[in-house]
Amino acid sequence: MEKILTCIVCPLGCELCIDLEGKEIIEIKGNTCNRGKIYAENECISPKRTVTSTVKCTDGSLLSVKTDQPIPKEKVFDCMKIINQTTATLPVNIGDVIVKDVFGSNIVATQNKN
């Protein structure tokens, strides 16, 4: 099977062509640098995503948050369920952990809020 991806690691946006047999990578073509090769390997074998969202605060306002590490792509909707059930207690500063250990990542604040 052949899979075509556009690398998102740098501004070049190389078109990557990955030859696969099942989940085994046979060959990667089109990458200008090694980062593209690593991106293709990760995207084909174990795709991960950073989740950005908002959580409710005790005062009724919304706080922007994100995962501090990418999580497995198949866990994004489960992560959102956790985020949607969370209420942040103010005050909060950028980087404060709102929820610990969500699929190997923490949910952290991306804004200051008093």
Beta strands, then each sheet from edge to edge (+ up, - down):
strand 1: 2-6
strand 2: 15-21
strand 3: 24-29
strand 4: 48-49
strand 5: 52-57
strand 6: 62-67
strand 7: 71-72
strand 8: 87-88
strand 9: 97-102
strand 10: 105-109
sheet 1: 1+ 2- 3+
sheet 2: 4+ 7-
sheet 3: 8+ 5+ 6- 10+ 9-
end
